[in-house]
Amino acid sequence: MPDAAQSWVATLLRTVFEQPEAEAVQARMRHVPDALEAKFPKAAAHLDPPA
């Protein structure tokens, strides 16, 4: 991952921990891999739960 993208990815992941309720955390965590998939599929794969 390019160094310039690390800040964007960190901000994206930080939004998960900023959620006030467990349901919001889970919903946000489902969104994060999708947001990463287009630009950084290898990073997204690390966040996908095992099948």
C-alpha positions, -999 to 999 in steps of 0.1 A, spaced: 0 0 0 14 34 -9 24 56 20 0 83 9 -29 59 13 -21 48 48 -37 79 63 -69 73 44 -70 37 54 -63 46 91 -91 71 90 -115 46 75 -106 20 102 -108 46 129 -145 52 120 -152 17 133 -140 25 168 -158 58 169 -193 42 167 -214 46 198 -232 13 198 -223 -23 190 -248 -25 161 -232 6 145 -197 -9 149 -208 -41 132 -225 -22 104 -194 0 99 -171 -30 100 -191 -47 72 -186 -15 51 -149 -11 55 -137 -41 35 -161 -30 7 -146 5 7 -110 -10 5 -117 -36 -21 -115 -13 -52 -81 2 -43 -65 -22 -19 -79 -57 -23 -52 -74 -3 -59 -51 27 -96 -58 23 -89 -95 23 -73 -92 57 -105 -77 72 -129 -102 57 -140 -128 82 -130 -164 74 -157 -184 56 
